[in-house]
Structures are given as structure tokens and as C-alpha cells.
């Protein structure tokens, strides 16, 4: 009886070519597993294609709600942003996918898991750290790193390989962007983006929305509610998190929100240029932070910002299934106890403009913040505070005066 391998299958040319390659070089029975994180129409026709390519079985596993509730929400609550720009769309999905691949491998009694990530990217790290953490006994096969066996290095090579194995596929060798899509975002790499000197060809590139120039000339008001840091409704309509993201994607795309052109530092040490479209995610991050400004005290807010940056690094580096991620997330969740309320904002030509925030746990006191004197604040107290707060500066200045005189 042949050993089984579970292949992380997207239906694209790379993973389609990997099916006959695995059978030819390892004599495995190939079980394909496509993990649905919200790729949409990319899933059309996968079963026929996988079977045509030699797979014995295809799983299409819908984990959209799991992805949104258990991976996206913690990052939103943390305001986890890698290098101040990237909202972790691919990074958040990879551990969720790895977990499902392990689950299917256990179900099928597979001895190996194979992925089609390249040897230059971050995804190989994210997939493999997840698999190692959850199933250290399962073998990992990464064809693109096995250059002695995997001899294809172009789309033309892969198409020809498939033809030689009797697989006629609807792919051509024309160049296109390298994309990754899920419910949260879509990323674009390649073509003109490979040279940072080039402006992105947004007319050809954008999938989820339009540029701000092409957005409507009229702004649109949106109201959202949160409970303990979790989004609950849009414009008075209660929805689950995945549907909230879908709706915000629609609104954000319409108004040119969430287009990010970044040169980021990959884990493997190189810089990479890409364009990300995250319309709904950008709105959700901003709305959540709008509420936190009202609810969190200064010291907690500052520490949470540090922990959010730490979580972004953890997620980007593929270290989701670690005690550190659990500990950081536990801190973040403790800060969300009172992040409940309503936020209102206006979407207008790429901008998210605040239009009012309310919360039963607001720490904002109008009587304290106003220019009139309230009972809790005596202006005379400020003098003593400033004297003590500025004491180190004054002592140093006096010491410098003494030194200068000498």
C-alpha cells in the first residue's frame, strides 16, 4: 500500500504540477487539500483539475469563520501591523491552513505534507513552523528547495511537464502578478513591482477596489459597534465577523480605502516589494483603535502598543503556535474587557474620517477636559506636579551651570 502525502493545493499551476511530480519521484498517493480562507472564485473547478492531474482525493475545507474569529480578531484587537504598514493578511492565514493540513494528514494517515512555497519567501517558514509545532513526526516536502529533483524554474517548464504527463490545463505562460487572496486581503507581487522605482499600474493591478481618484465624490457615513473588542454590527445590522469583513471590503473598495505599497523585510533576510489591498481590514483596524482611544488608560495603551508590535512580528515570522503568542494574546485580551461601544466615521477618497465615538466605559471626562474648572481638577495642583516631574531636568541644568563656571 502506497504512503500518502497531503498537498496544500491552490489549483494554480505550481501546485498542479506538483501532483504528478510527487507521484513520479516519491510514488506517493497524493491527497490534495484546498483550505478555503475566502478565496472566492479561485476555488471554481478545483476538484476536476486535481483529479485530472493525478490526485486520488481533494478536500476543500471551509475555515473562513475560524480564520476570522480566531486569527484575524486577535490581530485586530492588538492592532498588529508589521513595519507600520502591512496588516498581515497572508501571515494570519498560514497557521490556520497549516492546522487544517495536519488535521487532514492525521485523518488520512499520511506520512508527509507538501507545500508549493518558494525557497525565497516567508510562507515556507509559516507553513513549516506550524506543521512542526502541531505534528513533529510528519515529514515536510518543499519541492522548490529540492533543486536536484525539482528541475522546473519557469511557468513554461511546468506547463510542458504537465503536458508530458498527459495533463492539458487551462494555463498559459504569459506573465502575471503573483497574488495571494483570502477574505482579509489580496497581495500583488511581480511585473513592474519588482523595481521599486516603478509606480504600480493600478489600472491593471487592483482587484478589490479602486484608487481614491476613482472613488465617489460623495463621502459615506458608517457606524459600527464593538463588544469587548470584537466587531458586532454595521449600520445597526448585527453580523458575524466574516460578514462584517465582507461588508467592509465592499465599502472600502468602493471608496479607495486600504491600498498599501510597501517594501518589507522578509524573514529570510531580503527586501520584497508588494502592493496589498486590505479595504475592510484597514477600516476595521481604524474603527477599533478609534474606540480604544476613548476607553484605555495611558499606561495600558502604551504597553498594548508595544505588545501589538510584538504580535505582528510573531505572526509575520510564523510563530503562531508558540507559548509567546499565547502569552501576548492573553495580555491583549485582558485589555479588551471594556472596549465596548459605537464608532462612526466617514469614508471618502481613501480616507477614514472620524465622526464620533461613544462607550459606556469612556474615560473621557468633559468636565476635566474643558477649559472651565471642575471639581476634580485644581489648576494650582499643576505647579507642584510640574516641579516634581521636571526635577531631574532642573538638577541636571544646575549641575551643568556649576561645571561651566569652573
C-alpha positions, 0 to 999 in steps of 0.5 A: 500500500502506497504512503500518502502525502497531503498537498496544500493545493491552490489549483494554480499551476505550481501546485498542479504540477506538483501532483504528478511530480510527487507521484513520479519521484516519491510514488506517493498517493497524493491527497490534495487539500484546498483550505478555503480562507475566502478565496472566492472564485479561485476555488471554481473547478478545483476538484476536476483539475486535481483529479485530472492531474493525478490526485486520488482525493481533494478536500476543500475545507471551509475555515473562513469563520475560524480564520476570522474569529480566531486569527484575524480578531486577535490581530485586530484587537492588538492592532498588529501591523508589521513595519507600520504598514502591512496588516498581515493578511497572508501571515494570519492565514498560514497557521490556520491552513497549516492546522487544517493540513495536519488535521487532514494528514492525521485523518488520512494517515499520511506520512508527509505534507507538501507545500508549493512555497518558494525557497525565497519567501516567508510562507515556507517558514509559516507553513513549516513552523506550524506543521512542526509545532502541531505534528513533529513526526510528519515529514515536510516536502518543499519541492522548490528547495529540492533543486536536484529533483525539482528541475522546473524554474519557469511557468513554461517548464511546468506547463510542458511537464504537465503536458508530458504527463498527459495533463492539458490545463487551462494555463498559459505562460504569459506573465502575471502578478503573483497574488495571494487572496483570502477574505482579509486581503489580496497581495500583488507581487511581480511585473513592474513591482519588482523595481521599486522605482516603478509606480504600480499600474493600478489600472491593471493591478487592483482587484478589490477596489479602486484608487481614491481618484476613482472613488465617489465624490460623495463621502459615506457615513458608517457606524459600527459597534464593538463588544469587548473588542470584537466587531458586532454590527454595521449600520445597526445590522448585527453580523458575524465577523466574516460578514462584517469583513465582507461588508467592509471590503465592499465599502472600502473598495468602493471608496479607495480605502486600504491600498498599501505599497510597501517594501518589507523585510522578509524573514529570510533576510531580503527586501520584497516589494508588494502592493496589498489591498486590505479595504475592510481590514484597514477600516476595521483596524481604524474603527477599533483603535478609534474606540480604544482611544476613548476607553484605555488608560495611558499606561495600558495603551502604551504597553498594548502598543508595544505588545501589538508590535510584538504580535505582528512580528510573531505572526509575520515570522510564523510563530503562531503556535508558540507559548509567546503568542499565547502569552501576548494574546492573553495580555491583549485580551485582558485589555479588551474587557471594556472596549465596548461601544459605537464608532462612526466615521466617514469614508471618502477618497481613501480616507477614514474620517472620524465622526464620533465615538461613544462607550459606556466605559469612556474615560473621557471626562468633559468636565476635566477636559474643558477649559472651565474648572471642575471639581476634580481638577485644581489648576494650582495642583499643576505647579507642584506636579510640574516641579516634581516631574521636571526635577531631574531636568532642573538638577541636571541644568544646575549641575551643568551651570556649576561645571561651566563656571569652573 
